[in-house]
Amino acid sequence: MSKPPSEEVVFYEEHPSMFRNQPVWFVITCLLCLVIVGLFVFLIWWLKCKGTTLTVTNERTKLRKGILSKSITEVWHRDVRNVQLNQSFFQRIFDVGTIGISSSGQSGVEILVRGIPDL
């Protein structure tokens, strides 16, 4: 008798953080919203953050980018060669960081996301 296929379980799914990743730029953009120019900058930045999703399951890590057009990069955990986690001093204070994942099939980092919370 064969085993039933295992179901993929999501361990982590998050968008990059705006304030916690770049608090100074966030405050400057909010102040510029008073002059309307910042509203467009804030909206584009917000859409870019909401359009980027990092998902980690028990089988793979997936980076999805885009709202109108989509770009999806997947790395299966069995193929992971290198994982890089970086946090600056301020990123450590705000509990965000940068993650990079390389696989054995490619040279260089395949998945790179800045501002991911709860690293």
C-alpha positions as CSV (number, residue, x, y, z in Angstrom):
1,M,0.0,0.0,0.0
2,S,1.4,3.4,-0.9
3,K,1.7,6.4,1.4
4,P,-0.7,9.3,0.7
5,P,1.2,12.4,-0.5
6,S,2.1,14.8,2.3
7,E,0.3,18.1,2.4
8,E,2.4,21.3,2.2
9,V,2.2,23.3,5.5
10,V,2.9,27.0,5.5
11,F,5.3,28.0,8.4
12,Y,5.8,31.7,7.5
13,E,4.1,34.2,5.2
14,E,4.9,37.9,5.3
15,H,5.3,41.1,3.4
16,P,8.3,43.4,3.9
17,S,7.7,46.0,6.6
18,M,7.6,49.7,5.7
19,F,8.2,51.5,9.0
20,R,10.3,48.9,10.8
21,N,12.6,48.4,7.8
22,Q,13.2,52.2,7.0
23,P,11.7,54.3,9.9
24,V,13.5,57.5,8.8
25,W,12.2,57.3,5.2
26,F,8.8,56.4,6.5
27,V,8.6,59.5,8.6
28,I,9.9,61.7,5.8
29,T,7.4,60.2,3.4
30,C,4.5,60.8,5.9
31,L,5.6,64.5,6.3
32,L,5.8,64.8,2.5
33,C,2.2,63.5,2.3
34,L,1.2,67.0,3.6
35,V,2.4,68.4,0.3
36,I,0.7,65.7,-1.9
37,V,4.0,64.6,-3.4
38,G,4.7,62.2,-0.6
39,L,1.3,60.6,-1.1
40,F,2.4,59.2,-4.5
41,V,5.7,58.1,-3.1
42,F,4.0,56.5,-0.1
43,L,1.4,54.8,-2.3
44,I,4.0,53.3,-4.7
45,W,6.1,52.1,-1.7
46,W,3.1,50.6,0.0
47,L,2.0,48.8,-3.2
48,K,5.6,47.5,-3.7
49,C,5.6,46.1,-0.1
50,K,2.1,44.6,-0.4
51,G,3.0,43.1,-3.8
52,T,6.0,41.2,-2.3
53,T,5.3,38.1,-0.3
54,L,7.8,35.6,1.2
55,T,6.3,32.2,2.0
56,V,8.1,29.4,3.7
57,T,6.5,25.9,3.8
58,N,7.8,22.5,4.9
59,E,8.9,21.8,1.3
60,R,10.0,25.1,-0.3
61,T,10.5,28.9,0.0
62,K,8.7,31.1,-2.5
63,L,9.1,34.8,-3.3
64,R,6.2,36.4,-5.1
65,K,6.5,39.9,-6.5
66,G,4.1,42.2,-8.3
67,I,0.5,43.3,-8.3
68,L,-0.3,43.7,-12.0
69,S,2.5,41.6,-13.4
70,K,3.8,38.6,-11.3
71,S,7.2,37.1,-10.7
72,I,7.5,34.0,-8.6
73,T,10.8,32.4,-7.5
74,E,10.8,29.1,-5.7
75,V,13.6,27.2,-4.0
76,W,12.9,23.7,-2.8
77,H,14.5,23.0,0.6
78,R,16.3,19.9,-0.6
79,D,18.2,22.1,-3.1
80,V,19.2,24.9,-0.7
81,R,22.9,25.5,-0.7
82,N,23.2,28.7,1.3
83,V,21.0,30.9,3.5
84,Q,22.1,34.5,4.4
85,L,20.4,36.5,7.2
86,N,21.6,40.1,7.7
87,Q,20.4,42.7,10.2
88,S,21.8,46.2,10.8
89,F,21.8,47.7,14.2
90,F,18.5,49.5,13.6
91,Q,17.0,46.4,11.9
92,R,17.8,44.5,15.1
93,I,16.0,47.1,17.2
94,F,12.9,46.9,15.0
95,D,13.1,43.1,14.5
96,V,13.4,43.0,10.7
97,G,16.2,41.9,8.4
98,T,17.3,40.7,5.0
99,I,17.2,37.1,3.9
100,G,19.0,35.6,0.9
101,I,18.6,32.0,-0.3
102,S,20.8,30.2,-2.8
103,S,20.2,26.8,-4.4
104,S,22.6,24.3,-5.9
105,G,21.0,24.8,-9.3
106,Q,22.0,28.5,-9.7
107,S,25.0,30.7,-9.0
108,G,24.3,33.6,-6.7
109,V,21.3,34.4,-4.5
110,E,17.9,33.4,-6.0
111,I,15.7,34.8,-3.3
112,L,16.6,38.2,-1.7
113,V,14.1,40.1,0.4
114,R,14.8,43.2,2.5
115,G,12.6,44.3,5.5
116,I,11.2,40.9,6.4
117,P,9.8,41.1,10.0
118,D,10.4,38.5,12.8
119,L,13.7,37.1,11.5
